[in-house]
Amino acid sequence: MPSRAPVGFGSRRTPGSPWVTWGRVQLPAVPRATPIPSQSGPRKCRRPPASPGLERAERAGRRRGAVAGLAMLCGRRHPFCLWLWLLLLLLLPPPPGARGHGDHARSRDEAAEADSGRAWKAFQRLREHLRAAGALSRRYWALFSCRLWPEACGKDEEAPARPLGWSLPLLGQQYLDILTTWYCSFQDCCDSGDCRIINNFTGLEADLHVRLHGQHLARELVLAAVRGYLELPQPDKALALSFHGSSGTGKNFVARLLAENLFRDGLRSNCVQVFIATLHFPHPKYVDQYKEQLTGQIRKTQERCHQTLFILDEAEKLHPELLEVLGPQLDRQTLENHRAKSPRSIFLFLSNLGGSVINEVVLDLLKGGRSREDIRMENLEPHLQAEIVESTDSGFGHSRLVKENLMDFLIPFLPLEYRHVRLCARDAFLSQELLYTEAALDEIAKMMVVSQEAAAMVARPHKKINRPDL
């Protein structure tokens, strides 16, 4: 037998060979038609009669050759293959058995009719799936465009009915959020005109109630102050909040919660700037250079974002001249320099100043039978203000910020109790997906509470501080 010919669409016959090749199938060659003379009219060709089995084999060879050619294109991932199959699926007419049963259809074999009917139903289902996929794609685009351009989104238009079995899954919604975030990273597309700003007050309230332990005063004051300021149509000054309390009471944690709920990227946002006195401004002899850097950074951030957050950690260690530089930033704007669209700025000053007097007052109230949740701001504010002004270790209380009442709120952070420290330790383990034991939580809580009491005793050695029985 001669060697087989390569795969192709048509037939190939070697001269002198009794075989003809259709794709990968070799069949006996059919004799060529021979012309026969006719007495009238042109000559007609007549093919010698062939057996029905040979004709079926020849037709099957043609079909297999065509399929083999398509398989070759699809094997090479030719784009023609995809378009061809889609065209065939969408435009292929129904088989005769599915259109109607005529006299010719009735004469067919019942098995062939059943096969053609099942094939047509499969084509119908596939066509419906393709149409549903197209509808889902249009749904994705509608949601995406409404995310980017909400003003152009037709609110009065009724959403088209979705096909059964096709909906917007949670994973697709997450992909849509990722795509929207990527687009908004370089293009203004949100209601506020800046996708970096989210102002999630609901999330902020939930975080302050669930994740912040033992600080009911800070929870109430921070939420009310920030929400009230950002909801003003046109504020005439920046919001200045001063957090006071001992180390480990949650000042930095609340600052991080604010950044996470007001800005999409949290502390990494280019609308948020964090300054640590001992890190960014360590040498007093470079104070002039620090002043230029600080004011320049604030100005650039305000030009970049219409809402900004500045966190100044260890504020009691800032050089007095740096505190004075911040005065114009917190001062109330006059009508002359009040721009039509001034940026909204929030300044957070984190300080240990006043922590000792807060601890003393709270412990005295607890010893007197007062419940911790019943301690109000009026119980602490006079003592805290006096401690800040009378402090000789820091220039914070003698700066313009305090003397001219440029601070909008002094927010005390109470000393944490044993149960609060235990909850904080548990949350820290959970956030890192680490296993913990009750004994480990107890050990951490004991160490933290003892360290807070020792710090208070060193600050006020003339007073005996006892931890209440909790």
Salt bridges, closest charged atoms under 4 A:
GLU58 OE2 - ARG62 NH2 2.75
ASP103 OD1 - ARG106 NH1 2.92
ASP115 OD1 - ARG118 NH2 2.32
GLU128 OE2 - ARG131 NH1 3.38
ASP177 OD1 - ARG147 NH2 2.78
ASP194 OD2 - ARG196 NH2 2.46
GLU205 OE1 - ARG227 NH2 3.81
ASP207 OD2 - ARG211 NH1 3.73
GLU220 OE1 - ARG376 NH2 3.01
ASP236 OD2 - ARG332 NH1 3.05
GLU260 OE1 - ARG211 NH1 3.73
GLU260 OE2 - ARG256 NH1 3.06
ASP265 OD2 - ARG264 NH2 3.24
GLU321 OE1 - LYS291 NZ 3.39
ASP331 OD2 - ARG400 NH2 2.80
GLU360 OE2 - ARG460 NE 3.10
GLU360 OE1 - LYS463 NZ 3.72
GLU373 OE2 - ARG419 NH2 3.92
GLU387 OE1 - ARG460 NH2 3.48
GLU404 OE1 - ARG400 NE 2.92
ASP408 OD2 - LYS237 NZ 3.04
GLU417 OE2 - ARG372 NH1 3.47
GLU417 OE1 - ARG419 NE 3.05
ASP427 OD2 - HIS213 NE2 2.61
ASP427 OD1 - ARG426 NH2 2.87
GLU438 OE1 - ARG422 NH2 2.20
ASP442 OD1 - ARG422 NE 2.68
GLU453 OE2 - ARG467 NE 3.36
